[in-house]
Amino acid sequence: MVVVPVELPHHRYDIVIEPGLLEHIGERVYALAPHDRCALLADGRVLPLHGDALRTSLESAGYDPVVATIPPGEEEKSLSTVAGLYEVLLDHHLERGSPLIALGGGVTGDIVGFVAATYLRGVPFVQCPTTLLSMVDASVGGKTGVNLPQGKNLVGAFHQPIVVLIDPLMLGTLPARELRCGLAECIKHAVIRDAALFDYIGENLKAILEVNPAVLVELVRQNVEIKAAVVVEDEREKGVRAHLNFGHTFAHAIEVTSGYGHVQHGEAVGLGMLAASRTAAEFGLCAAALHDRLRELIEAAGLPVKTELAMDDELMQAMQLDKKAVGGRMRFVLPDRIGSVVIRDQVPESCVRAGWEAIRS
């Protein structure tokens, strides 16, 4: 078992990583949020796989769990989905002390976290991520929210979980495409903070894709330590936490213009990192070889390195609607070397377009 603490000025919680943890989740949650009722809110694809084990664990701990499914897919990350969950919680009279348990990937965690932040002005919630993407990134840090037609995560709140419980064995049921998408976020963490992690991923790529438990525990540990350190340093994204958005200005535009769900988030992030690294090279921040090294690893991970989308007015508008924009200017997180990034908001459009052309098929 590995425990990574998150020590914020107003709140402390642990990230627990342990193969087989699923069967013991109930007792861990009850120790932190004792109550007669709780809600298990799960991705509709995940509930048949792991729901019975988690429900049994919650019941054994003393809970009477309310179970509700969340339709899978980025397109379900909406205010209408949130409203439906409010109805379930109200119909079953869940109170302010009743914890909400999110079982699923990043979309589920974001939705349940936002519901927890706003239902009765805030209730405790637990992250039980089931995808590599959510284990290493989305479940840690308290960012919650839903999408609007104009863009991703434009409505949300900061609401920290009371604990993050990660069982890497659940990745054995994860489709290969989603496992690869999670690797995109691992690569992102390596580029922004840890050159040694970049090498570790490359050296252990085969074992990661084969879902080797020992390698996955170490991979998740290194990544959540990076994410936790950034969150502690800058919980509300006033400074260095924006580094975690490396590649995301391009990625969110790809998701919006292609239609939610057509391109997986991790795939879009991989493309966005490549566009950002070429933009950085054109801007004179890094050597062109950085882009080549990054492309080699992303391609080896089985992620796409090309898109058919053209940089037209719709895509530029989507980039300008990005939450990181300031004063109408786009802000970019750009690498200056593997393990280090900087933020720039006066990047010439020619550099941005050169970055985009690097991923055009």
Residue frames as qw, qx, qy, qz and C-alpha x, y, z in Angstrom:
[[0.000, 0.887, 0.461, 0.000, 0.00, 0.00, 0.00],
 [0.387, 0.144, 0.008, 0.911, 1.18, 3.51, -0.87],
 [0.111, -0.850, -0.479, 0.189, -0.27, 6.62, 0.82],
 [0.354, 0.281, 0.101, 0.886, 0.33, 10.08, -0.64],
 [0.122, -0.668, -0.533, 0.505, -0.92, 12.89, 1.64],
 [0.182, 0.610, 0.293, 0.713, -2.41, 16.12, 0.31],
 [0.377, -0.506, -0.452, 0.631, -1.83, 18.85, 2.92],
 [0.094, 0.645, 0.300, 0.696, -3.85, 21.98, 2.17],
 [0.016, 0.253, -0.409, 0.877, -4.22, 24.89, 4.63],
 [0.569, -0.129, 0.166, -0.795, -7.93, 24.15, 5.12],
 [0.937, 0.063, 0.067, -0.338, -8.13, 20.42, 4.40],
 [0.097, -0.509, 0.848, 0.107, -6.03, 17.27, 4.51],
 [0.922, 0.128, 0.158, -0.330, -6.72, 14.01, 2.74],
 [0.457, -0.391, 0.757, 0.255, -4.87, 10.90, 1.61],
 [0.708, 0.432, -0.389, -0.400, -4.48, 9.26, -1.76],
 [0.651, -0.306, 0.687, -0.104, -4.34, 5.53, -1.08],
 [0.613, 0.478, -0.525, -0.346, -2.94, 3.21, -3.78],
 [0.408, -0.295, 0.842, -0.194, -3.29, -0.51, -3.14],
 [0.433, 0.064, -0.780, -0.446, -4.06, -3.54, -5.32],
 [0.387, -0.329, -0.860, 0.051, -7.26, -5.15, -3.96],
 [0.001, 0.045, 0.390, -0.920, -8.37, -1.97, -2.17],
 [0.423, -0.230, -0.446, -0.754, -11.86, -2.18, -3.70],
 [0.610, -0.355, -0.706, -0.062, -13.01, -4.74, -1.14],
 [0.467, -0.386, -0.500, 0.619, -12.04, -2.48, 1.79],
 [0.086, 0.393, 0.165, 0.901, -13.35, 0.86, 0.55],
 [0.469, -0.673, -0.445, -0.357, -16.44, 0.82, 2.79],
 [0.681, -0.557, -0.303, 0.366, -14.51, 0.71, 6.06],
 [0.457, -0.024, 0.024, 0.889, -12.14, 3.46, 4.90],
 [0.102, -0.501, -0.322, -0.797, -15.01, 5.74, 3.91],
 [0.573, -0.671, -0.440, -0.167, -16.98, 5.07, 7.09],
 [0.642, -0.347, -0.269, 0.629, -13.98, 5.96, 9.25],
 [0.238, 0.016, 0.089, 0.967, -13.97, 9.41, 7.66],
 [0.374, -0.111, -0.162, -0.907, -17.71, 10.02, 7.10],
 [0.005, 0.194, 0.956, -0.219, -19.82, 7.84, 9.42],
 [0.478, 0.123, 0.022, -0.869, -23.52, 8.03, 8.53],
 [0.639, 0.156, 0.719, -0.226, -26.40, 5.64, 7.90],
 [0.686, 0.659, 0.304, -0.049, -26.75, 6.68, 4.24],
 [0.257, -0.505, 0.472, 0.675, -24.34, 7.23, 1.38],
 [0.705, 0.627, 0.097, -0.319, -24.67, 7.45, -2.39],
 [0.561, -0.196, 0.645, 0.481, -22.71, 5.36, -4.87],
 [0.497, 0.775, 0.045, -0.388, -22.77, 7.29, -8.14],
 [0.593, -0.261, 0.666, 0.370, -21.15, 5.23, -10.86],
 [0.264, 0.413, -0.576, -0.655, -20.38, 5.24, -14.55],
 [0.851, 0.143, 0.127, -0.489, -22.94, 3.01, -16.24],
 [0.764, 0.411, -0.497, -0.020, -20.20, 0.87, -17.80],
 [0.187, 0.442, -0.743, 0.466, -18.28, 0.47, -14.54],
 [0.610, -0.284, 0.372, -0.639, -21.15, -0.41, -12.21],
 [0.962, 0.055, -0.115, -0.240, -21.68, -3.93, -13.65],
 [0.683, 0.413, -0.515, 0.312, -17.94, -4.60, -13.31],
 [0.359, 0.168, -0.612, 0.684, -17.20, -3.32, -9.81],
 [0.402, -0.459, -0.020, -0.792, -20.50, -2.09, -8.35],
 [0.841, -0.361, -0.360, -0.182, -21.45, -5.28, -6.49],
 [0.710, -0.036, -0.427, 0.560, -18.08, -5.48, -4.70],
 [0.112, 0.276, -0.220, 0.929, -18.22, -1.82, -3.70],
 [0.575, -0.448, -0.186, -0.659, -21.87, -2.00, -2.61],
 [0.852, -0.286, -0.431, 0.078, -21.09, -5.04, -0.44],
 [0.530, 0.083, -0.374, 0.757, -18.14, -3.22, 1.09],
 [0.161, -0.374, 0.067, -0.911, -20.28, -0.16, 1.89],
 [0.740, -0.415, -0.286, -0.446, -23.04, -2.30, 3.42],
 [0.806, -0.151, -0.468, 0.330, -20.55, -4.24, 5.52],
 [0.320, 0.185, -0.315, 0.875, -19.23, -0.96, 6.89],
 [0.030, -0.466, -0.656, 0.592, -22.73, 0.08, 8.03],
 [0.196, 0.259, -0.188, -0.927, -24.06, 2.14, 5.13],
 [0.539, 0.517, 0.652, -0.133, -27.41, 1.83, 3.37],
 [0.220, -0.290, 0.415, 0.834, -26.16, 2.93, -0.06],
 [0.560, 0.692, 0.248, -0.383, -28.26, 4.67, -2.69],
 [0.518, -0.127, 0.629, 0.566, -26.98, 3.58, -6.10],
 [0.484, 0.790, 0.179, -0.332, -27.35, 5.64, -9.27],
 [0.714, 0.113, 0.420, 0.549, -25.72, 5.37, -12.67],
 [0.091, 0.770, -0.140, -0.615, -24.25, 8.14, -14.75],
 [0.826, 0.539, 0.165, 0.016, -24.41, 7.61, -18.52],
 [0.681, -0.288, 0.291, 0.607, -20.89, 7.23, -19.92],
 [0.503, 0.529, 0.360, 0.582, -19.29, 9.77, -22.20],
 [0.271, -0.119, -0.097, 0.950, -18.06, 13.35, -22.23],
 [0.196, -0.365, -0.427, -0.804, -21.35, 14.48, -23.76],
 [0.550, -0.589, -0.585, -0.086, -23.10, 13.50, -20.48],
 [0.461, -0.258, -0.346, 0.775, -20.97, 15.92, -18.48],
 [0.054, -0.474, -0.339, -0.811, -23.74, 18.50, -18.39],
 [0.253, -0.160, 0.404, -0.865, -26.02, 20.48, -16.11],
 [0.770, -0.099, -0.245, -0.580, -28.93, 18.21, -17.03],
 [0.726, 0.021, -0.667, 0.168, -27.01, 15.18, -15.70],
 [0.159, 0.138, -0.577, 0.789, -26.27, 17.10, -12.51],
 [0.507, -0.164, 0.078, -0.842, -29.95, 18.02, -12.11],
 [0.820, -0.073, -0.481, -0.301, -30.92, 14.36, -12.43],
 [0.570, 0.036, -0.683, 0.455, -28.52, 13.39, -9.65],
 [0.159, -0.194, 0.373, -0.893, -29.90, 16.13, -7.39],
 [0.720, -0.161, -0.196, -0.646, -33.32, 14.52, -7.83],
 [0.781, -0.028, -0.620, 0.072, -31.99, 11.10, -6.80],
 [0.333, 0.104, -0.605, 0.716, -30.33, 12.49, -3.68],
 [0.345, -0.162, 0.205, -0.901, -33.41, 14.46, -2.68],
 [0.773, -0.125, -0.393, -0.482, -35.77, 11.56, -3.32],
 [0.793, -0.114, -0.562, 0.207, -33.69, 9.42, -0.93],
 [0.452, -0.876, -0.058, -0.157, -33.30, 12.19, 1.66],
 [0.767, 0.073, -0.233, 0.594, -29.53, 12.27, 1.68],
 [0.341, -0.919, -0.144, 0.133, -28.26, 14.72, 4.27],
 [0.164, 0.926, -0.329, 0.088, -25.27, 17.01, 4.57],
 [0.430, -0.594, 0.679, -0.037, -23.26, 14.29, 6.30],
 [0.898, 0.205, 0.387, -0.047, -24.01, 11.61, 3.70],
 [0.249, -0.534, 0.574, 0.569, -20.91, 10.95, 1.57],
 [0.767, 0.575, -0.008, -0.284, -21.07, 10.62, -2.20],
 [0.604, -0.340, 0.635, 0.341, -18.76, 8.00, -3.73],
 [0.539, 0.681, -0.253, -0.425, -17.70, 8.53, -7.35],
 [0.695, -0.143, 0.678, 0.190, -16.93, 5.24, -9.12],
 [0.679, 0.667, 0.286, 0.106, -15.66, 5.75, -12.64],
 [0.636, 0.235, 0.108, 0.727, -13.31, 7.83, -14.72],
 [0.234, -0.084, -0.109, 0.962, -12.64, 11.53, -14.90],
 [0.283, -0.362, -0.409, -0.788, -16.07, 12.44, -16.27],
 [0.614, -0.530, -0.579, -0.077, -17.78, 10.67, -13.37],
 [0.540, -0.324, -0.375, 0.680, -15.45, 12.23, -10.81],
 [0.086, 0.109, 0.088, 0.986, -15.98, 15.73, -12.21],
 [0.428, -0.447, -0.473, -0.627, -19.76, 15.35, -12.21],
 [0.667, -0.511, -0.532, 0.107, -20.02, 13.80, -8.74],
 [0.463, -0.167, -0.270, 0.828, -17.57, 16.30, -7.33],
 [0.089, -0.240, -0.161, -0.953, -19.66, 19.18, -8.67],
 [0.584, -0.507, -0.511, -0.376, -22.83, 17.63, -7.26],
 [0.663, -0.394, -0.474, 0.425, -21.07, 17.22, -3.89],
 [0.301, 0.014, -0.119, 0.946, -19.88, 20.82, -3.97],
 [0.230, -0.194, -0.190, -0.934, -23.37, 22.19, -4.57],
 [0.578, -0.426, -0.646, -0.259, -25.89, 19.75, -3.04],
 [0.585, -0.742, -0.316, 0.088, -26.96, 21.24, 0.31],
 [0.034, 0.959, -0.255, 0.118, -24.09, 23.71, -0.18],
 [0.280, 0.619, -0.718, 0.153, -21.53, 20.95, 0.10],
 [0.922, -0.292, 0.159, -0.198, -21.32, 17.31, 1.19],
 [0.396, -0.563, 0.693, 0.214, -18.31, 14.97, 1.57],
 [0.872, 0.426, -0.076, -0.229, -17.28, 12.95, -1.43],
 [0.651, -0.399, 0.608, 0.218, -14.86, 10.16, -2.21],
 [0.520, 0.623, -0.442, -0.381, -12.99, 9.54, -5.44],
 [0.748, -0.132, 0.648, 0.062, -12.73, 5.89, -6.53],
 [0.393, 0.654, -0.392, -0.515, -11.15, 6.28, -9.97],
 [0.864, 0.077, 0.496, -0.032, -11.30, 3.33, -12.34],
 [0.720, 0.656, 0.028, 0.224, -9.27, 4.65, -15.30],
 [0.696, -0.088, -0.065, 0.709, -5.57, 5.46, -15.44],
 [0.147, 0.559, 0.162, 0.800, -6.45, 8.98, -16.55],
 [0.474, -0.749, -0.143, -0.440, -8.55, 9.64, -13.48],
 [0.846, -0.404, -0.191, 0.290, -6.14, 7.85, -11.13],
 [0.638, -0.041, -0.011, 0.769, -3.17, 10.00, -12.04],
 [0.134, 0.207, 0.139, 0.959, -4.91, 13.30, -12.69],
 [0.322, -0.482, -0.360, -0.731, -8.64, 14.00, -12.49],
 [0.664, -0.536, -0.522, -0.024, -9.30, 12.43, -9.07],
 [0.596, -0.349, -0.270, 0.671, -6.67, 14.56, -7.32],
 [0.269, 0.076, 0.053, 0.959, -6.97, 18.25, -6.61],
 [0.082, 0.536, 0.604, -0.584, -10.63, 19.08, -6.14],
 [0.210, 0.257, -0.322, -0.887, -11.41, 20.57, -9.56],
 [0.346, 0.382, 0.850, -0.110, -15.00, 19.67, -10.44],
 [0.267, 0.476, -0.063, -0.836, -17.38, 20.78, -13.14],
 [0.620, 0.437, 0.651, 0.031, -19.38, 20.20, -16.28],
 [0.305, 0.029, 0.488, 0.817, -19.29, 21.36, -19.88],
 [0.391, 0.653, 0.262, -0.593, -21.37, 23.91, -21.77],
 [0.756, 0.565, 0.307, 0.125, -21.88, 23.87, -25.55],
 [0.244, 0.946, -0.197, 0.081, -19.30, 26.68, -25.76],
 [0.336, 0.613, -0.656, 0.283, -16.51, 24.75, -24.03],
 [0.728, -0.151, -0.646, 0.175, -15.24, 22.27, -21.46],
 [0.548, -0.361, -0.524, 0.543, -15.52, 22.73, -17.70],
 [0.068, 0.458, 0.071, 0.883, -16.92, 26.25, -17.92],
 [0.590, -0.580, 0.007, -0.561, -19.18, 25.64, -14.89],
 [0.783, -0.043, -0.571, 0.242, -17.63, 24.13, -11.79],
 [0.470, -0.827, 0.155, -0.267, -16.19, 24.52, -8.31],
 [0.336, 0.433, -0.761, 0.348, -13.16, 23.62, -6.25],
 [0.783, -0.406, 0.143, -0.449, -14.28, 20.91, -3.81],
 [0.138, 0.500, -0.849, 0.100, -11.70, 18.58, -2.33],
 [0.794, -0.174, -0.547, -0.203, -12.48, 14.90, -1.70],
 [0.632, -0.669, 0.305, -0.247, -12.15, 13.43, 1.79],
 [0.581, -0.370, 0.694, 0.208, -10.04, 10.60, 0.37],
 [0.624, 0.521, -0.422, -0.402, -8.94, 9.19, -3.00],
 [0.726, -0.226, 0.643, -0.094, -8.97, 5.38, -3.10],
 [0.511, 0.603, -0.487, -0.371, -7.08, 3.80, -6.00],
 [0.799, -0.125, 0.588, -0.015, -7.11, 0.08, -6.78],
 [0.141, 0.559, -0.605, -0.549, -4.81, -0.48, -9.79],
 [0.303, 0.061, 0.945, 0.102, -6.30, -3.96, -10.31],
 [0.458, 0.644, 0.466, -0.398, -9.42, -2.27, -11.70],
 [0.219, 0.671, -0.421, -0.570, -7.34, -1.27, -14.71],
 [0.277, -0.097, 0.932, 0.214, -7.53, -4.92, -15.79],
 [0.366, 0.578, 0.726, -0.067, -11.07, -4.26, -17.05],
 [0.117, 0.769, -0.025, -0.628, -10.17, -0.99, -18.77],
 [0.770, 0.600, 0.198, 0.092, -10.31, -0.93, -22.60],
 [0.722, -0.051, 0.144, 0.675, -6.85, -0.58, -24.14],
 [0.242, 0.663, 0.231, 0.670, -7.76, 2.74, -25.75],
 [0.389, -0.874, -0.092, -0.276, -8.62, 4.28, -22.39],
 [0.800, -0.448, 0.054, 0.394, -5.45, 2.93, -20.78],
 [0.582, 0.254, 0.202, 0.745, -3.44, 4.64, -23.50],
 [0.048, -0.822, -0.212, -0.527, -5.36, 7.86, -22.91],
 [0.636, -0.767, -0.048, 0.072, -4.29, 7.77, -19.27],
 [0.770, -0.104, 0.125, 0.617, -0.70, 7.50, -20.39],
 [0.292, 0.689, 0.182, 0.638, -1.07, 10.88, -22.10],
 [0.381, -0.880, -0.009, -0.284, -1.57, 12.53, -18.69],
 [0.833, -0.430, 0.117, 0.327, 1.40, 10.61, -17.26],
 [0.635, 0.296, 0.190, 0.688, 3.56, 11.91, -20.10],
 [0.016, -0.853, -0.148, -0.500, 2.22, 15.41, -19.44],
 [0.628, -0.777, 0.042, 0.020, 3.29, 15.26, -15.80],
 [0.820, -0.144, 0.185, 0.523, 6.74, 14.10, -16.87],
 [0.445, 0.553, 0.200, 0.675, 7.17, 16.96, -19.33],
 [0.164, -0.870, -0.082, -0.458, 6.10, 19.65, -16.88],
 [0.513, -0.775, 0.261, -0.261, 7.95, 18.41, -13.77],
 [0.703, -0.436, 0.562, 0.003, 10.02, 15.24, -13.95],
 [0.470, 0.598, -0.576, -0.301, 12.44, 14.20, -16.70],
 [0.118, -0.268, 0.948, -0.128, 13.14, 10.95, -14.81],
 [0.593, 0.300, 0.612, -0.429, 9.45, 10.01, -15.04],
 [0.595, 0.633, -0.230, -0.439, 9.62, 10.62, -18.81],
 [0.250, 0.475, -0.840, -0.079, 12.41, 8.03, -18.99],
 [0.355, -0.045, 0.860, -0.364, 10.55, 5.64, -16.65],
 [0.696, 0.430, 0.282, -0.501, 7.48, 5.64, -18.89],
 [0.563, 0.615, -0.470, -0.291, 9.56, 4.93, -21.98],
 [0.096, 0.406, -0.902, 0.113, 11.51, 2.13, -20.28],
 [0.254, 0.096, 0.890, -0.367, 8.38, 0.46, -18.81],
 [0.482, 0.203, -0.189, -0.831, 5.89, 1.11, -21.59],
 [0.516, 0.029, -0.803, -0.296, 5.37, -2.57, -22.42],
 [0.241, -0.192, -0.852, 0.423, 4.70, -3.51, -18.77],
 [0.235, 0.232, 0.293, -0.897, 2.33, -0.55, -18.36],
 [0.556, 0.173, -0.375, -0.721, 0.27, -1.55, -21.39],
 [0.540, -0.034, -0.838, -0.074, 0.20, -5.15, -20.10],
 [0.579, -0.635, -0.054, -0.509, -1.27, -3.83, -16.80],
 [0.640, 0.066, -0.627, 0.438, 1.58, -5.08, -14.62],
 [0.476, -0.801, -0.356, -0.065, 0.38, -4.32, -11.04],
 [0.639, -0.482, -0.069, 0.596, 3.79, -3.47, -9.55],
 [0.354, 0.142, 0.283, 0.880, 4.70, -1.14, -12.41],
 [0.144, -0.680, -0.463, -0.550, 1.27, 0.50, -12.27],
 [0.540, -0.749, -0.310, 0.227, 1.50, 1.16, -8.52],
 [0.529, -0.336, 0.094, 0.773, 4.84, 2.90, -9.11],
 [0.187, 0.364, 0.446, 0.796, 3.54, 4.81, -12.14],
 [0.296, -0.782, -0.453, -0.309, 0.47, 6.03, -10.26],
 [0.589, -0.636, -0.213, 0.451, 2.55, 6.92, -7.18],
 [0.445, -0.107, 0.179, 0.871, 4.98, 9.09, -9.14],
 [0.022, 0.478, 0.475, 0.738, 2.17, 10.85, -10.96],
 [0.401, -0.790, -0.434, -0.165, -0.05, 11.57, -7.95],
 [0.578, -0.496, -0.140, 0.633, 2.96, 12.88, -6.03],
 [0.263, 0.110, 0.284, 0.916, 3.50, 15.39, -8.83],
 [0.209, -0.606, -0.511, -0.573, -0.19, 16.30, -8.98],
 [0.545, -0.706, -0.422, 0.163, -0.49, 16.58, -5.19],
 [0.510, -0.307, -0.049, 0.802, 2.61, 18.79, -4.93],
 [0.096, 0.279, 0.353, 0.888, 1.25, 21.17, -7.56],
 [0.374, -0.669, -0.538, -0.351, -2.19, 21.28, -5.91],
 [0.578, -0.607, -0.337, 0.429, -0.70, 22.03, -2.48],
 [0.400, -0.151, 0.100, 0.898, 1.40, 24.80, -3.96],
 [0.197, 0.119, -0.205, -0.951, -1.47, 26.36, -5.90],
 [0.314, 0.297, 0.866, -0.251, -4.90, 24.91, -5.12],
 [0.393, 0.715, 0.455, -0.356, -6.98, 27.38, -7.14],
 [0.654, 0.403, 0.417, 0.486, -4.85, 27.69, -10.24],
 [0.014, -0.979, -0.031, 0.203, -3.48, 31.18, -9.66],
 [0.034, -0.799, 0.558, 0.223, 0.04, 30.21, -10.69],
 [0.027, -0.417, 0.884, 0.209, 1.93, 26.93, -11.12],
 [0.569, 0.211, 0.758, -0.237, -1.19, 24.75, -11.19],
 [0.585, 0.687, -0.032, -0.431, -1.78, 26.15, -14.65],
 [0.027, 0.538, -0.800, -0.263, 1.27, 24.09, -15.68],
 [0.464, 0.090, 0.872, -0.128, -1.00, 21.04, -15.48],
 [0.589, 0.662, 0.290, -0.361, -2.81, 22.48, -18.50],
 [0.117, -0.499, 0.670, 0.537, 0.15, 21.78, -20.77],
 [0.038, 0.047, 0.883, 0.465, -1.37, 20.85, -24.14],
 [0.141, 0.507, 0.800, -0.288, -4.91, 21.56, -22.95],
 [0.238, 0.583, 0.012, -0.777, -5.54, 24.83, -24.81],
 [0.309, 0.287, -0.710, -0.564, -5.16, 22.92, -28.08],
 [0.055, -0.105, -0.992, 0.042, -6.77, 19.76, -26.65],
 [0.238, 0.486, 0.614, -0.574, -9.96, 21.43, -25.47],
 [0.372, 0.522, -0.218, -0.736, -10.37, 23.12, -28.84],
 [0.225, 0.171, -0.895, -0.345, -9.99, 19.74, -30.55],
 [0.046, 0.282, 0.921, -0.265, -12.67, 18.23, -28.31],
 [0.285, 0.548, 0.349, -0.705, -15.10, 21.10, -28.78],
 [0.377, 0.512, -0.363, -0.681, -14.78, 21.42, -32.56],
 [0.252, 0.144, -0.918, -0.272, -14.81, 17.66, -33.22],
 [0.717, -0.346, -0.261, -0.546, -17.79, 17.12, -30.89],
 [0.422, -0.505, 0.647, -0.385, -17.53, 15.74, -27.37],
 [0.838, -0.063, 0.507, -0.193, -16.81, 12.03, -27.34],
 [0.813, 0.575, -0.082, -0.030, -15.41, 11.72, -30.87],
 [0.516, 0.515, -0.522, 0.442, -11.85, 12.25, -29.68],
 [0.726, -0.512, -0.407, 0.214, -10.97, 10.91, -26.23],
 [0.235, -0.968, 0.084, -0.007, -9.60, 13.47, -23.78],
 [0.671, -0.500, 0.415, 0.358, -6.24, 11.73, -23.47],
 [0.652, 0.359, 0.457, 0.486, -5.92, 11.54, -27.25],
 [0.157, 0.928, 0.175, 0.290, -6.64, 15.26, -27.51],
 [0.462, -0.848, 0.219, 0.142, -4.07, 16.00, -24.78],
 [0.749, -0.139, 0.444, 0.472, -1.43, 14.00, -26.65],
 [0.462, 0.628, 0.372, 0.504, -2.11, 16.01, -29.80],
 [0.135, -0.976, -0.092, -0.147, -2.21, 19.23, -27.79],
 [0.632, -0.640, 0.274, 0.340, 1.18, 18.54, -26.23],
 [0.666, 0.144, 0.446, 0.581, 2.69, 17.98, -29.65],
 [0.227, 0.822, 0.301, 0.427, 1.19, 21.22, -30.96],
 [0.367, -0.930, 0.030, 0.010, 2.39, 23.10, -27.87],
 [0.714, -0.416, 0.326, 0.458, 5.91, 21.70, -28.09],
 [0.547, 0.388, 0.402, 0.624, 6.22, 22.72, -31.75],
 [0.034, -0.938, -0.207, -0.277, 4.78, 26.14, -30.85],
 [0.571, -0.775, 0.140, 0.233, 7.45, 26.44, -28.15],
 [0.701, -0.073, 0.388, 0.594, 10.19, 25.54, -30.63],
 [0.336, 0.668, 0.377, 0.546, 8.91, 28.11, -33.13],
 [0.265, -0.944, -0.113, -0.164, 8.77, 30.67, -30.32],
 [0.401, 0.639, -0.490, 0.438, 12.41, 29.96, -29.46],
 [0.613, -0.609, 0.304, -0.401, 11.75, 28.42, -26.03],
 [0.777, -0.276, 0.565, 0.010, 13.09, 24.93, -26.71],
 [0.055, -0.383, 0.779, 0.494, 14.99, 22.87, -29.22],
 [0.696, 0.183, -0.345, -0.603, 13.07, 21.17, -32.01],
 [0.393, 0.171, -0.901, 0.068, 14.40, 17.85, -30.70],
 [0.275, 0.015, 0.688, -0.671, 12.04, 18.11, -27.70],
 [0.699, 0.263, 0.009, -0.665, 9.05, 17.82, -30.02],
 [0.626, 0.332, -0.672, -0.216, 10.63, 14.82, -31.72],
 [0.124, 0.145, -0.900, 0.391, 11.28, 13.00, -28.39],
 [0.440, 0.137, 0.502, -0.732, 7.74, 13.71, -27.25],
 [0.713, 0.316, -0.256, -0.571, 6.23, 12.53, -30.50],
 [0.444, 0.289, -0.848, -0.012, 8.25, 9.30, -30.33],
 [0.057, -0.001, 0.856, -0.515, 6.91, 8.47, -26.84],
 [0.546, 0.257, 0.271, -0.750, 3.31, 9.46, -27.61],
 [0.677, 0.341, -0.471, -0.451, 3.33, 7.37, -30.79],
 [0.314, 0.210, -0.913, 0.157, 4.90, 4.41, -28.94],
 [0.263, 0.083, 0.701, -0.658, 2.09, 4.65, -26.39],
 [0.154, 0.378, 0.878, 0.248, -0.37, 4.06, -29.23],
 [0.111, 0.733, 0.382, -0.552, -1.83, 7.56, -29.17],
 [0.549, 0.716, 0.334, 0.273, -2.63, 9.55, -32.33],
 [0.438, -0.408, 0.095, 0.795, -0.10, 12.11, -33.49],
 [0.031, 0.064, 0.462, 0.884, -2.18, 13.61, -36.32],
 [0.297, 0.548, 0.615, -0.484, -5.62, 15.19, -36.73],
 [0.329, 0.450, 0.607, 0.566, -7.62, 16.13, -39.80],
 [0.073, -0.892, -0.390, 0.217, -8.95, 19.30, -38.15],
 [0.450, 0.508, 0.081, 0.730, -7.89, 22.53, -39.81],
 [0.266, -0.391, -0.370, 0.799, -7.06, 25.66, -37.82],
 [0.027, 0.571, 0.504, 0.648, -10.14, 27.59, -38.93],
 [0.196, -0.491, 0.119, -0.840, -12.16, 30.36, -37.24],
 [0.796, -0.440, -0.236, -0.342, -14.20, 27.85, -35.21],
 [0.844, -0.127, -0.355, 0.382, -11.12, 26.25, -33.74],
 [0.307, 0.314, -0.248, 0.863, -9.47, 29.61, -32.98],
 [0.449, -0.529, -0.042, -0.719, -12.66, 30.75, -31.24],
 [0.882, -0.357, -0.302, -0.055, -12.67, 27.58, -29.15],
 [0.683, 0.052, -0.337, 0.646, -9.08, 28.25, -28.10],
 [0.038, 0.417, -0.130, 0.899, -9.91, 31.84, -27.18],
 [0.656, -0.510, -0.156, -0.534, -12.79, 30.63, -24.96],
 [0.712, -0.020, -0.613, 0.343, -10.34, 28.56, -22.95],
 [0.530, -0.799, -0.281, 0.035, -10.60, 29.29, -19.20],
 [0.674, -0.351, 0.005, 0.650, -6.94, 30.26, -19.08],
 [0.335, 0.595, 0.260, 0.683, -7.42, 33.22, -21.42],
 [0.322, -0.620, -0.318, 0.641, -6.68, 36.60, -19.81],
 [0.071, 0.656, -0.061, -0.749, -7.81, 39.91, -21.25],
 [0.733, 0.596, 0.041, -0.326, -8.89, 38.16, -24.43],
 [0.311, 0.665, -0.673, -0.090, -5.38, 36.78, -24.98],
 [0.958, -0.051, -0.273, -0.065, -4.72, 33.07, -25.12],
 [0.336, -0.723, 0.589, -0.130, -2.31, 31.74, -22.50],
 [0.871, 0.271, -0.406, -0.051, -0.11, 28.82, -23.42],
 [0.695, -0.573, 0.432, 0.037, 1.82, 26.41, -21.23],
 [0.711, 0.637, -0.298, 0.007, 4.98, 25.74, -23.21],
 [0.900, -0.323, 0.057, 0.287, 7.99, 23.49, -22.49],
 [0.142, 0.903, -0.403, -0.048, 11.52, 24.85, -22.38],
 [0.204, 0.407, -0.890, 0.023, 12.95, 21.38, -21.68],
 [0.692, -0.259, -0.652, -0.170, 11.70, 17.95, -20.58],
 [0.535, -0.366, -0.590, 0.482, 10.71, 18.50, -16.95],
 [0.152, -0.444, -0.218, 0.856, 10.03, 22.23, -17.15],
 [0.200, 0.648, 0.588, 0.441, 7.37, 24.53, -18.63],
 [0.098, -0.220, -0.176, 0.955, 6.58, 28.24, -18.68],
 [0.252, 0.724, 0.625, -0.148, 3.40, 30.26, -19.27],
 [0.185, -0.133, 0.294, 0.928, 3.23, 32.77, -22.10],
 [0.311, 0.677, 0.599, -0.294, 0.31, 34.96, -23.20],
 [0.279, 0.814, -0.160, -0.484, 1.92, 36.84, -26.09],
 [0.568, -0.092, 0.737, 0.355, 2.64, 34.02, -28.50],
 [0.251, 0.384, -0.392, -0.798, 2.56, 35.12, -32.15],
 [0.820, 0.268, 0.241, -0.444, -0.23, 33.55, -34.15],
 [0.609, 0.569, -0.529, -0.160, 2.36, 32.31, -36.64],
 [0.013, 0.372, -0.887, 0.272, 3.90, 30.14, -33.90],
 [0.604, 0.083, 0.595, -0.524, 0.49, 28.82, -32.90],
 [0.790, 0.472, -0.075, -0.384, -0.33, 27.94, -36.48],
 [0.397, 0.538, -0.744, 0.008, 3.06, 26.23, -36.90],
 [0.294, -0.199, 0.840, -0.410, 2.24, 24.17, -33.81],
 [0.739, 0.278, 0.357, -0.500, -1.09, 23.20, -35.34],
 [0.670, 0.567, -0.388, -0.282, 0.47, 22.26, -38.67],
 [0.032, 0.469, -0.872, 0.134, 2.76, 19.85, -36.82],
 [0.383, 0.070, 0.866, -0.313, -0.26, 17.68, -36.00],
 [0.643, 0.456, 0.001, -0.616, -2.21, 18.10, -39.25],
 [0.659, 0.013, 0.728, 0.188, -2.59, 14.94, -41.30]]
